[in-house]
Amino acid sequence: MASRRQFLRNLGGGILIVFSPEAAHAQRRGGESLPREIAGWLHIGEDGAITVYTGKAEMGQNIRTSLTQVVAEELRAPLEAIRLVMGDTDLTPFDGGTSGSRTTPIMSPQLRKVAATARELLLDLAVEKWKVDRGPLVVAGGKITDPRTRQSLGFGELTRGQKLVETISDNAPLTPPQEWKTAGHSVPKVNGREFVTGAHKYTTDLKLPGMLHGKVLRPSVFQAKLVSLDAQKAEAMPGVTVVRDGPLRGVTAPSAEAASRALAAIVAEWKAEPQPSEAELFEHLKKHAAPGSGGGTRGSIEKGLAEADRKLQASYTVAYIAHAPLEPRAAVAEWTGGKLTVWTSSQRPFGVRGELAAALGISENRVRVIVPDSGSGYGGKHFGDAAIEAARLARAAGKPVKVVWTREEEFTWAYFRPAGAIEVASGVRSDGTLTAWEFHNYNSGGAGIQHVYDVPNQRIEFHSSRPPLRQGSYRALAATANHFARESHLDEVARALALDPVELRLKNLKDARMRAVVEAAAARFGWPRKSAPGHGAGFAAGFEKGSYVATCAEVRTEGGRVRILRVVEAFECGAVVNPDHLKNQVEGMIIMAIGGALFEAIHFDNGRILNPRFSRYRVPRFSDVPLIETVLVDRKDLPSAGGGETPIVGLAPAVANAIFDAARIRLRSLPLAPQGLQT
């Protein structure tokens, strides 16, 4: 250590931590090699201020707080001394984006290692400065203290006049979760006051000198081609520029209102071929399905069915639904000296940088993408649609341009959670032992298609298809669809045998973590509950993204209406970093899931969305929210997994099963009751 410090002495102020080859290799993704050294993971200024850099984005999931907690834990520094710089392609390391519940299991350990290495380095500096033994020194509160002499030095004092570089390795000494003092505890949201007072600036709040507002001309229907365009009236308006840049046709104006008027003045003629409509959706998906993949086969389905006392077969469907984020897509673009800077709400700042470079024909080192803390994404903000539009308009106008999608644009031109058709066949003995399981998902995806039940004979396959609408990531991906079909079907199996649905699951479960959440949810809910007329209870369990969930739901079905009265959900994602905020996440996902379970659906006909506004697209309201009880199973002996997706998957099947318990109506399509129960 001494020779390394001698080599690096007098290189400047503060501490700079860089990525090691081992860490870079660990983050290889999709064949893409990360840089061997990424400057700026962590910096300690001379005033003791600690700046941490991560390419992750804050989308409302409160990852800014939990990442700050783990850094504070390992560095032994106060939370208020730490500032995270997030999602800035010029300042932060590449990380593959904020998705897939990967921030906690990947970025959190990385920042812990960075902070732990910095802590050990600071101890070495104190040893050298004081010429003392290292053992008794204490790191706490952003300083190092020698209890023998009672002398102490702040981190900034130790780093003053030096710039130290340390290579991060997997051997950095991390604090066990059982000993956490800052992580593992509920702390308030970082910068929470700014959000509740309105001081926080979203992309839509940004204003640059000389900034114009942009609007983009959209086709009349999907896949339409522009035949003719008359922009004379728009071009005659004061301050308006009509832009023709590659495939984009749009306008810029001094205000958003003026831009909207100019866009409305353009007369465009479009031509499109006939397209599939909602009425033929599931037939279309099956007709254009590819051969199955991604699931695998175990044993023999034929043998399993032959051994069964009962055989069941059913089909389930899932509609397209929209992300409906509070903040629609927005971007501000500015060209300065041949370099483009874009502020936008995105889950993939580096991905958007690549899209911008490709669309505009420039190198990525001439593009900077900055992601302000955003108003939710739910998997819907992976791509740079608004960013590219703003950049094209800004280049043509020669001034900064802001583009903010309207709610109708958000509902129409964003992508949707994939619709899907799922076919399930099963075999079971009279005692509830599953002998065969065949599961085919058409189009909605392979996430969550596997299960942890002990079935000796199974065939599980995902069939990609040719979707009629643009589709993409949505919170938990296809895990919601696959859990809905699987957990609904298991309830059907239990009912066919007159067995308790929870007991049926436990009989076919060896996975200890799954059994733990099943038992925890059932115990808190008071399962089994006696059904009363018009009242019912349902159960569902699941596994995804390294975490486990079990959900109990109680519903009332009087007068053809479905009312969710109570939801109990047990969730286990390893060691919990912030219990209160994790409970908030779970509760938020349960509420969000109510929409997809009961009434959310995109309606479309021949390339046109029929319900592109909140007055026609129903999302959960305060009056829809039931009593919610969250049970966190905190496994400090296990690594922390992400908590932003898995809790959403259990609500729909639990409610479907509760509806059957209450009304003896088996609903196999999501949404379950958009117009109430149809008997």
C-alpha positions as a printed Julia matrix, in Angstrom:
679×3 Matrix{Float64}:
   0.0     0.0     0.0
   2.8     2.45    0.86
   4.56    2.07   -2.52
   1.25    2.56   -4.35
   0.54    5.77   -2.43
   4.05    7.01   -3.13
   3.45    6.51   -6.88
   0.1     8.32   -6.79
   1.07   11.13   -4.43
   0.54   14.77   -5.44
  -1.81   14.1    -8.34
  -4.5    16.51   -7.14
  -7.31   16.75   -4.58
  -9.85   14.19   -3.42
 -10.24   10.47   -3.96
 -11.05    8.88   -7.28
 -12.2     5.27   -7.39
 -12.1     3.41  -10.7
 -13.46    0.11  -11.9
 -11.26   -2.94  -11.86
 -11.0    -5.38  -14.78
 -12.72   -7.98  -12.59
 -15.69   -5.7   -11.92
 -15.88   -4.66  -15.55
 -15.91   -8.29  -16.61
 -18.64   -9.02  -14.07
 -20.86   -6.43  -15.7
 -20.51   -7.72  -19.25
 -23.99   -7.92  -20.69
 -25.27   -9.14  -24.02
 -21.74   -9.58  -25.35
 -20.96   -5.9   -24.81
 -17.66   -5.26  -23.04
 -17.58   -2.43  -20.55
 -14.57   -0.11  -20.28
 -11.77   -1.47  -18.11
 -11.6     1.74  -16.08
 -14.56    4.02  -15.29
 -13.54    7.24  -13.57
 -15.81    8.87  -11.06
 -17.41    6.09   -9.04
 -16.78    7.99   -5.85
 -15.17   11.31   -5.0
 -14.4    12.76   -1.58
 -13.85   16.49   -1.73
 -11.6    18.5     0.53
 -14.68   19.76    2.38
 -15.73   16.17    3.15
 -18.55   16.14    0.61
 -18.97   12.71   -0.95
 -20.17   12.4    -4.53
 -21.13    8.99   -5.9
 -21.77    8.25   -9.56
 -24.11    5.65  -11.0
 -25.65    5.25  -14.43
 -28.92    4.13  -12.85
 -31.93    6.44  -13.03
 -34.38    7.42  -10.32
 -37.82    6.72  -11.78
 -39.84    6.98   -8.57
 -38.7     3.62   -7.17
 -36.57    5.49   -4.6
 -33.34    3.8    -5.57
 -31.51    7.06   -4.88
 -32.18    6.54   -1.18
 -31.25    2.87   -0.95
 -28.03    3.33   -2.92
 -27.12    6.25   -0.67
 -27.76    4.0     2.33
 -25.41    1.24    1.2
 -22.64    3.74    0.43
 -23.12    5.4     3.82
 -23.04    1.98    5.47
 -19.73    0.89    3.97
 -18.05    4.29    4.07
 -19.27    4.97    7.63
 -20.44    8.41    6.56
 -23.59   10.43    7.3
 -26.36   10.12    4.72
 -26.55   13.88    4.34
 -22.87   14.03    3.31
 -23.49   11.85    0.24
 -24.81   13.07   -3.09
 -25.61   10.68   -5.93
 -25.09   11.8    -9.51
 -27.29    9.51  -11.6
 -27.96    8.85  -15.27
 -25.53   11.28  -16.93
 -23.59    9.75  -19.82
 -20.74   12.26  -19.46
 -20.26   11.67  -15.74
 -21.55    8.26  -14.75
 -20.46    4.71  -15.61
 -22.3     2.65  -18.2
 -24.5     0.04  -16.55
 -27.05   -1.34  -19.02
 -30.02    0.67  -17.85
 -32.55    0.75  -15.03
 -34.67   -2.33  -15.63
 -35.13   -5.95  -14.72
 -34.86   -5.27  -10.96
 -31.08   -5.22  -11.42
 -30.15   -2.04   -9.56
 -30.21   -3.57   -6.08
 -28.53   -6.92   -6.92
 -25.89   -5.39   -9.26
 -25.3    -1.71   -8.59
 -25.76   -1.87   -4.84
 -22.98   -4.49   -4.35
 -20.72   -2.56   -6.72
 -21.13    0.71   -4.81
 -20.67   -1.16   -1.55
 -17.34   -2.44   -2.82
 -16.36    1.04   -3.98
 -17.23    2.55   -0.61
 -15.55   -0.25    1.34
 -12.36    0.17   -0.66
 -12.42    3.92   -0.03
 -12.91    3.28    3.69
  -9.88    1.01    3.86
  -7.84    3.52    1.91
  -8.79    6.28    4.34
  -7.7     4.09    7.23
  -4.33    3.61    5.53
  -3.97    7.37    5.18
  -4.71    7.86    8.87
  -2.17    5.19    9.83
   0.5     6.88    7.74
  -0.33   10.34    9.08
  -0.41    9.38   12.75
   2.19    6.57   12.59
  -0.01    4.3    14.69
  -1.33    0.75   14.57
  -4.38    0.34   12.36
  -6.38   -2.0    14.57
  -7.92    0.37   17.13
  -8.85    3.11   14.64
 -12.58    3.77   14.27
 -14.34    4.95   11.11
 -17.66    6.65   11.86
 -19.56    9.8    11.03
 -17.37   10.72    8.09
 -14.16   10.77   10.08
 -11.49    8.5    11.53
 -10.8     8.54   15.24
  -8.0     7.07   17.35
  -9.62    6.25   20.71
  -6.19    6.01   22.31
  -5.36    9.66   21.67
  -8.88   10.94   20.91
  -7.58   12.66   17.82
  -9.72   12.51   14.7
  -9.63   13.6    11.08
 -12.49   14.08    8.64
 -12.39   12.32    5.3
 -11.79   15.62    3.53
  -8.84   16.44    5.78
  -7.27   13.08    5.03
  -7.58   13.46    1.27
  -6.56   17.12    1.08
  -3.69   17.68   -1.33
  -3.79   14.19   -2.77
  -5.59   12.34   -5.51
  -5.61    8.65   -4.81
  -6.64    5.99   -7.28
  -7.72    2.56   -6.1
  -8.64   -0.52   -8.1
 -11.84   -2.18   -6.98
 -11.76   -5.91   -6.47
 -14.16   -8.51   -5.2
 -12.11   -8.75   -2.0
 -13.25   -5.42   -0.58
 -14.39   -6.1     3.03
 -18.16   -5.64    3.11
 -20.32   -5.24    6.19
 -22.6    -8.26    6.75
 -26.31   -7.35    6.63
 -26.67   -8.6    10.19
 -24.39   -5.72   11.27
 -25.94   -2.96    9.15
 -26.55    0.31   10.99
 -27.68    2.55    8.11
 -28.65    0.06    5.43
 -31.38   -2.34    6.52
 -33.26    0.44    8.3
 -36.02    2.85    7.32
 -34.66    6.31    6.54
 -36.54    9.19    4.89
 -36.48    9.63    1.12
 -33.43   11.56   -0.06
 -34.6    14.97   -1.34
 -38.13   14.0    -0.36
 -39.07   17.56    0.55
 -38.35   18.72   -3.0
 -40.88   16.26   -4.4
 -43.73   17.07   -2.03
 -43.23   20.85   -2.27
 -42.9    20.9    -6.06
 -39.31   22.16   -5.98
 -38.03   19.14   -7.91
 -37.46   19.87  -11.6
 -38.65   17.27  -14.06
 -37.74   17.39  -17.75
 -41.0    19.24  -18.41
 -39.89   21.99  -16.0
 -36.58   22.72  -17.73
 -36.11   26.06  -19.46
 -33.05   27.06  -21.48
 -32.29   30.53  -22.87
 -33.9    30.97  -26.28
 -35.68   27.64  -26.01
 -38.42   26.79  -28.5
 -41.21   24.24  -28.22
 -41.64   21.41  -30.68
 -44.48   19.27  -31.96
 -44.29   16.28  -34.28
 -46.71   15.34  -37.04
 -48.1    11.84  -36.41
 -49.67    9.45  -38.94
 -53.43    9.06  -38.95
 -53.05    5.35  -38.1
 -50.18    2.96  -37.39
 -47.89    2.05  -40.3
 -49.35    4.8   -42.49
 -47.21    6.41  -45.18
 -47.26   10.13  -45.92
 -48.72   10.83  -49.37
 -48.81   14.64  -49.38
 -48.26   17.56  -47.03
 -49.32   21.2   -47.22
 -47.59   23.34  -44.58
 -48.14   26.81  -46.06
 -50.46   28.05  -43.29
 -48.09   26.84  -40.58
 -45.07   28.41  -42.25
 -46.85   31.77  -42.35
 -47.31   31.85  -38.58
 -44.97   34.17  -36.6
 -41.95   32.4   -35.12
 -42.9    29.01  -36.55
 -40.44   26.76  -38.37
 -41.68   23.7   -40.24
 -39.05   20.97  -39.98
 -38.41   18.16  -42.45
 -35.6    16.0   -41.1
 -35.32   12.4   -42.23
 -38.6    10.66  -41.35
 -39.66   13.51  -39.03
 -42.14   16.21  -39.93
 -42.75   18.75  -37.22
 -42.78   22.36  -36.1
 -41.02   24.62  -33.62
 -42.52   27.75  -32.11
 -41.95   30.16  -29.22
 -44.58   28.42  -27.05
 -46.19   25.03  -26.76
 -49.56   26.57  -27.63
 -48.18   28.17  -30.79
 -46.55   24.89  -31.8
 -49.88   23.06  -31.35
 -51.68   25.64  -33.53
 -49.02   25.35  -36.22
 -49.21   21.57  -36.22
 -53.0    21.71  -36.53
 -52.63   23.99  -39.57
 -50.66   21.36  -41.52
 -52.77   19.38  -43.99
 -51.42   15.84  -44.45
 -52.7    12.89  -46.43
 -51.8     9.36  -45.32
 -52.18    5.9   -46.79
 -52.2     2.59  -44.87
 -53.05   -1.05  -45.48
 -55.73   -2.84  -43.4
 -54.48   -4.01  -40.01
 -55.65   -6.53  -37.37
 -58.16   -5.26  -34.84
 -58.86   -6.08  -31.23
 -61.65   -8.55  -32.04
 -59.22  -10.86  -33.83
 -56.21  -10.28  -31.56
 -55.72  -13.68  -29.93
 -56.51  -15.64  -33.06
 -53.95  -13.46  -34.88
 -51.27  -14.09  -32.24
 -51.68  -17.86  -32.4
 -51.88  -17.91  -36.19
 -48.56  -16.08  -36.51
 -46.78  -17.86  -33.66
 -43.26  -19.21  -34.03
 -42.17  -22.62  -32.72
 -41.85  -22.76  -28.95
 -38.61  -21.97  -27.16
 -37.14  -20.97  -23.84
 -38.97  -23.3   -21.5
 -37.73  -26.82  -21.88
 -39.07  -30.27  -21.24
 -38.74  -32.58  -18.26
 -39.95  -36.15  -18.2
 -42.85  -37.15  -20.44
 -46.15  -35.25  -20.66
 -47.83  -38.38  -21.99
 -46.59  -40.42  -19.01
 -47.67  -37.72  -16.56
 -51.15  -37.5   -18.0
 -51.48  -41.29  -17.95
 -50.64  -41.3   -14.24
 -53.2   -38.59  -13.43
 -56.6   -39.15  -11.86
 -57.84  -35.82  -13.21
 -56.82  -33.91  -16.34
 -57.58  -30.23  -16.87
 -57.1   -27.93  -19.83
 -57.84  -24.22  -20.15
 -56.9   -21.1   -22.13
 -56.15  -17.67  -20.66
 -55.73  -14.3   -22.36
 -54.12  -10.99  -21.44
 -54.98   -7.69  -23.13
 -52.62   -4.92  -24.18
 -52.29   -2.3   -21.46
 -50.52    1.06  -21.35
 -47.84    2.2   -18.9
 -49.71    5.46  -18.2
 -46.81    7.15  -16.35
 -47.58   10.32  -14.4
 -44.92   12.1   -16.49
 -45.34   11.56  -20.25
 -42.31   11.33  -22.52
 -40.41   14.6   -22.67
 -37.02   15.86  -23.79
 -35.04   19.09  -24.09
 -32.28   19.13  -26.71
 -29.48   21.64  -27.21
 -26.68   21.73  -29.78
 -23.54   23.58  -28.68
 -20.3    23.58  -30.67
 -21.24   20.45  -32.57
 -22.16   18.54  -29.39
 -25.7    17.49  -28.5
 -27.01   17.51  -24.93
 -30.42   16.01  -24.21
 -32.31   16.0   -20.94
 -34.96   13.31  -20.93
 -36.8    10.87  -18.68
 -35.34    7.52  -19.65
 -34.47    4.23  -18.03
 -31.54    3.77  -20.42
 -29.45    6.95  -20.73
 -26.62    5.16  -22.53
 -29.05    3.32  -24.78
 -30.7     6.62  -25.7
 -27.26    8.1   -26.38
 -26.66    5.31  -28.89
 -30.07    5.85  -30.49
 -29.4     9.57  -30.85
 -25.99    9.03  -32.4
 -27.38    6.54  -34.91
 -30.41    8.64  -35.81
 -28.42   11.83  -36.26
 -25.36   10.32  -37.89
 -22.84   11.47  -35.28
 -20.48    9.67  -32.92
 -21.59    8.86  -29.39
 -18.84   11.02  -27.88
 -20.69   14.02  -29.31
 -23.87   13.13  -27.42
 -24.62   13.66  -23.75
 -27.82   12.34  -22.16
 -28.89   13.57  -18.71
 -31.81   11.96  -16.88
 -33.44   14.11  -14.19
 -35.23   12.15  -11.48
 -38.32   11.14  -13.43
 -42.02   10.71  -12.92
 -42.15    6.92  -13.34
 -41.49    4.62  -16.26
 -42.66    1.07  -15.41
 -40.56   -0.29  -18.27
 -42.1     2.15  -20.74
 -39.19    4.56  -21.08
 -36.46    2.42  -22.55
 -36.23    4.22  -25.87
 -35.4     7.74  -26.98
 -38.47    8.64  -29.04
 -38.95   12.12  -27.59
 -35.18   12.66  -27.31
 -34.64   12.01  -31.03
 -37.56   14.25  -31.94
 -36.25   17.11  -29.8
 -32.73   16.69  -31.2
 -33.89   16.75  -34.83
 -36.06   19.82  -34.22
 -33.29   21.61  -32.32
 -30.78   20.95  -35.1
 -33.15   22.39  -37.7
 -34.15   25.4   -35.59
 -30.64   26.22  -34.39
 -31.98   26.7   -30.86
 -32.79   24.49  -27.87
 -36.14   22.72  -28.28
 -38.44   21.07  -25.75
 -40.77   18.27  -26.8
 -43.45   17.07  -24.38
 -45.81   14.37  -25.53
 -49.49   14.9   -24.9
 -51.36   12.24  -22.98
 -52.98   11.13  -26.24
 -49.55   10.75  -27.85
 -48.37    8.79  -24.82
 -51.3     6.4   -25.07
 -50.96    6.0   -28.84
 -47.32    6.17  -29.87
 -45.58    4.65  -26.88
 -45.44    0.87  -26.7
 -47.71   -1.42  -24.69
 -47.43   -4.4   -22.39
 -47.72   -7.32  -24.81
 -51.05   -9.04  -25.17
 -50.93  -12.81  -24.98
 -52.76  -16.11  -25.16
 -51.74  -18.92  -22.81
 -52.77  -22.56  -22.98
 -52.35  -24.83  -19.96
 -52.9   -28.55  -19.57
 -52.31  -30.43  -16.32
 -52.6   -33.83  -14.72
 -53.05  -34.45  -11.0
 -53.64  -37.36   -8.66
 -56.64  -37.33   -6.38
 -54.43  -36.46   -3.4
 -53.29  -33.22   -5.14
 -49.92  -34.41   -6.45
 -49.22  -32.81   -9.82
 -48.07  -35.35  -12.41
 -48.06  -33.3   -15.64
 -47.79  -29.63  -16.61
 -47.9   -28.26  -20.16
 -47.76  -24.5   -20.64
 -47.65  -22.49  -23.89
 -47.41  -18.68  -23.94
 -48.14  -16.94  -27.24
 -46.58  -13.5   -27.65
 -46.68  -12.0   -24.14
 -43.22  -13.3   -23.22
 -41.12  -15.8   -21.33
 -40.52  -13.9   -18.08
 -41.92  -15.85  -15.15
 -42.83  -18.78  -17.37
 -40.85  -21.19  -15.19
 -42.14  -22.18  -11.76
 -40.85  -23.77   -8.57
 -43.51  -26.45   -8.15
 -42.31  -30.03   -8.11
 -43.81  -31.55  -11.27
 -41.96  -34.56  -12.74
 -43.37  -34.23  -16.26
 -43.62  -30.84  -17.9
 -43.3   -28.93  -21.15
 -43.06  -25.13  -20.99
 -42.69  -23.01  -24.12
 -42.89  -19.39  -25.24
 -44.02  -18.73  -28.81
 -43.11  -15.33  -30.26
 -45.64  -13.91  -32.68
 -46.3   -11.01  -35.05
 -47.98   -8.4   -32.84
 -50.44   -5.89  -34.34
 -49.34   -3.12  -31.93
 -45.96   -1.83  -30.79
 -45.07   -3.68  -27.61
 -42.23   -3.76  -25.12
 -41.19   -3.93  -21.5
 -43.7    -3.45  -18.73
 -43.2    -3.86  -15.0
 -42.4    -7.58  -14.44
 -42.6    -8.16  -18.21
 -44.64  -11.29  -18.98
 -44.41  -12.59  -15.42
 -47.84  -11.1   -14.67
 -49.44  -12.96  -17.6
 -47.69  -16.23  -16.84
 -48.47  -16.08  -13.13
 -52.09  -15.22  -13.88
 -52.49  -18.32  -16.05
 -50.48  -20.65  -13.81
 -51.95  -19.6   -10.45
 -55.49  -19.46  -11.84
 -55.07  -22.94  -13.26
 -53.76  -24.29   -9.96
 -56.85  -22.91   -8.28
 -58.93  -24.74  -10.87
 -57.04  -27.94  -10.07
 -57.67  -27.51   -6.34
 -61.37  -26.79   -6.87
 -61.76  -29.82   -9.16
 -60.4   -32.03   -6.37
 -62.2   -30.19   -3.55
 -58.81  -29.41   -1.98
 -57.69  -26.26   -0.22
 -55.73  -24.11   -2.75
 -52.95  -23.32   -0.27
 -52.56  -26.93    0.75
 -52.39  -27.96   -2.9
 -49.47  -25.59   -3.45
 -47.63  -26.66   -0.31
 -48.05  -30.3    -1.27
 -46.18  -29.62   -4.52
 -43.54  -27.27   -3.11
 -40.06  -28.18   -1.93
 -38.55  -24.71   -2.33
 -38.09  -23.43    1.23
 -38.21  -19.75    0.3
 -41.49  -20.16   -1.54
 -43.0   -22.16    1.28
 -42.0   -19.42    3.71
 -43.91  -16.65    1.88
 -46.91  -18.93    1.27
 -47.13  -19.7     4.97
 -46.5   -16.08    6.0
 -49.26  -14.69    3.76
 -51.74  -17.38    4.75
 -51.06  -16.82    8.44
 -51.5   -13.03    8.29
 -54.62  -13.33    6.13
 -56.18  -15.96    8.38
 -56.45  -18.58    5.66
 -58.72  -20.42    5.12
 -61.59  -17.93    5.4
 -65.2   -19.05    5.39
 -67.0   -17.72    2.33
 -70.14  -15.64    2.82
 -72.66  -14.9     0.05
 -71.04  -12.52   -2.4
 -67.69  -12.66   -0.58
 -64.69  -14.77   -1.54
 -60.99  -15.27   -0.92
 -58.28  -16.2    -3.39
 -54.62  -17.11   -3.21
 -51.63  -16.93   -5.56
 -47.87  -17.35   -5.22
 -44.91  -16.6    -7.42
 -41.22  -16.33   -8.04
 -39.38  -13.88  -10.29
 -36.15  -11.84  -10.41
 -34.7   -13.71   -7.43
 -37.57  -12.89   -5.08
 -40.7   -14.64   -3.82
 -44.26  -13.46   -3.27
 -47.55  -14.83   -1.99
 -50.84  -12.92   -2.22
 -54.21  -13.35   -0.56
 -57.18  -11.32   -1.76
 -60.69  -10.88   -0.4
 -63.41   -9.61   -2.75
 -67.1    -8.73   -2.74
 -69.17   -9.38   -5.89
 -72.55   -7.89   -5.11
 -74.72   -6.48   -7.89
 -72.35   -7.64  -10.61
 -69.59   -5.37   -9.36
 -66.21   -6.53   -8.11
 -64.77   -4.78   -5.1
 -61.39   -5.82   -3.66
 -61.73   -5.52    0.11
 -58.4    -6.69    1.46
 -55.01   -7.81    0.16
 -52.29   -9.48    2.18
 -48.95   -9.94    0.46
 -45.82  -11.6     1.81
 -42.64  -10.68   -0.03
 -39.06  -11.92    0.28
 -36.17  -10.39   -1.65
 -33.19  -11.34    0.49
 -31.77   -8.72    2.87
 -34.05   -5.68    2.99
 -32.23   -2.35    2.56
 -35.06    0.04    3.54
 -38.17   -1.62    5.03
 -40.55    1.36    4.84
 -39.67    2.16    1.26
 -39.92   -1.49    0.25
 -43.4    -1.61    1.78
 -44.26    1.49   -0.24
 -43.06   -0.3    -3.36
 -45.13   -3.39   -2.6
 -48.25   -1.35   -1.88
 -47.74    0.7    -5.04
 -47.44   -2.43   -7.14
 -50.58   -3.94   -5.63
 -52.52   -0.77   -6.47
 -51.03   -0.65   -9.97
 -51.93   -4.31  -10.46
 -55.6    -3.6    -9.69
 -55.9    -1.79  -13.01
 -54.51   -4.63  -15.11
 -56.48   -7.17  -13.11
 -59.92   -5.58  -13.29
 -60.3    -2.98  -16.03
 -57.19   -1.74  -17.89
 -57.11   -2.6   -21.61
 -56.1    -0.86  -24.83
 -58.88   -0.95  -27.41
 -57.91   -0.66  -31.08
 -59.33   -1.07  -34.53
 -57.49   -1.15  -37.87
 -54.39    0.69  -36.7
 -56.11    3.22  -34.46
 -56.21    3.38  -30.64
 -59.8     3.92  -29.52
 -59.2     4.97  -25.89
 -56.12    7.23  -25.92
 -56.97    9.38  -22.88
 -57.72    8.92  -19.19
 -61.41    9.66  -19.72
 -61.57    6.41  -21.72
 -58.72    4.43  -20.18
 -59.5     3.47  -16.6
 -56.66    3.36  -14.08
 -57.01    2.61  -10.35
 -58.59    5.36   -8.27
 -58.5     6.05   -4.55
 -61.92    4.4    -4.28
 -60.46    1.18   -5.72
 -57.76    0.81   -3.06
 -58.42   -2.01   -0.57
 -56.95   -2.57    2.86
 -53.36   -3.63    2.12
 -51.16   -5.54    4.55
 -47.53   -6.19    3.62
 -45.44   -8.88    5.27
 -41.71   -8.5     4.6
 -39.73  -11.7     5.04
 -36.29  -10.21    5.69
 -33.57  -12.73    4.87
 -30.35  -11.11    6.06
 -28.54  -14.32    5.21
 -29.24  -13.81    1.5
 -28.07  -11.14   -0.98
 -30.55   -8.35   -1.64
 -32.65   -8.81   -4.77
 -34.64   -6.14   -6.59
 -38.07   -5.32   -5.21
 -39.57   -3.26   -8.02
 -41.37   -5.93  -10.07
 -42.21   -9.25   -8.45
 -44.92   -8.0    -6.02
 -47.13   -7.01   -8.96
 -47.59  -10.57  -10.27
 -49.79  -12.07   -7.55
 -52.74   -9.72   -7.44
 -54.55  -10.68  -10.68
 -54.67  -14.44  -10.09
 -55.53  -14.0    -6.41
 -58.46  -11.76   -7.36
 -59.59  -14.11  -10.14
 -59.56  -16.98   -7.69
 -61.42  -14.91   -5.09
 -64.09  -14.02   -7.66
 -64.65  -17.71   -8.33
 -64.87  -18.35   -4.59
 -67.48  -15.59   -4.25
 -69.56  -16.0    -7.41
 -68.57  -19.37   -8.9
 -67.61  -17.6   -12.14
 -64.25  -18.6   -13.59
 -62.69  -15.64  -15.41
 -59.7   -16.46  -17.6
 -59.07  -13.14  -19.36
 -57.35   -9.97  -18.14
 -58.9    -7.59  -17.44
 -61.3    -9.69  -15.42
 -64.31   -7.41  -15.09
 -63.98   -4.18  -17.11
 -67.78   -3.84  -17.19
 -68.52   -5.81  -14.03
 -69.22   -9.51  -13.82
 -70.82  -10.88  -16.97
 -72.94  -13.91  -16.09
